[in-house]
Amino acid sequence: MLAASVVRFSPDSPLDGLEVGERPEPEVREHWTTVEVRAAALNQHDLWSLRGVGLREDQLPMILGTDAAGVTPDGEEVVVHAVIGADGHGVGPREPRSLLSERYPGTLAERVAVPTANLLPKPPELSFAEAACLPTAWLTAYRMLFVAAGLRPGDRVLVQGAGGGVATAAIVLGAAAGLEVTATSRSGAKRERALALGAAHAVEPGARVPARVDAVVESVGEATWRHSVRSVRPGGMIVVCGATSGDAPPAELRRVFFQEIRVQGVTMGTREDLAALLRFCARTGVRPVVDRRVRLADVDQGIARMAAGEHTGKIVVLP
């Protein structure tokens, strides 16, 4: 089958480690199902894997990808939950948590095998391309806003780095849920896009926000951390899911303890969170923002666009 794999690590030029070609069919395992992939989506996780983060040399080649929607052998249309382990479904109760493409082959392929318990019915209201955008970035944003931060209609949230998958999802989901969303971006075009997606305000990174926020969606890291700490209200929360600009900012500990700011990390979400997100999208009409679609054979073009930060929303891969 055709698949996109990391075959060697290249920290400075990640595309040098990418290979698109024939790979063996998924291994048959008890309590697992092989899904015919109809659509997948790219994530920053794919770039980290190409750079050598989270993988070892002896695991190569590894098929990339965490997001997918497709069809099971009995014809059921499904969405793949990419978190493997931690609950014993199909892998054993002691296996540590991992994501597809870390311990098991990922979704940037014509077919992918996953524990059967990781499959959720695809709502008929969502296309395969839309559904494939949800299991990583959109699931993470959903959990950050509504589970970790516990935000309610009328609350204020700051979303750092408008344009990325998590940030775009947080803007759309937050606006749909009645939050007052402020987004940041260095790009004027991306600020305008954030306003079009439902943000109430869009400012340059580091600029004063209209009012202190109840929570911050932080995926940028070093470049925006100081702004996040200074923009959240006393007792508010900074929810962190990534650090694309680096993970070594000054901690601002004096402000954190004096203002009693809470910091919460989030990685993806549970199967139940994904089911709730699917229902949310089906019932409200909210749909993932698709930046563009690329063929699996041309996935290098999509990864290059993501690496350059030129995208707004998700890049969908069609086998």
Buried (B, 14 or more C-beta within 10 A) or exposed (E): BBBBBBBEBBEEEBEEBBBBEEBEEBEEBEEBBBBBBBBBBBBBBBBBBBBBEBBEEEEBBBBBBBBBBBBBEEEEBBBBBBBBBBBEBBBEEEBEBBBBBBBBBBBBBBBBBBBBBBBBEBBEEBBBBBBBBBBBBBBBBBBBBBBBBEBEEEBBBBBBBBBBBBBBBBBBBBBBBEBBBBBBBBBEEBBBBBBEBBBBBBBEBEEEBEEBBBBBBBBBBBBBBBBBBBBBBEEBBBBBBBBBBEEEBEEBEEBBEEBEBBBBEBEBBBBEBBBBBBEBBBEEEBBBBBBBBBEBBEBBBBBEBBBEBBBBBBBBBBB
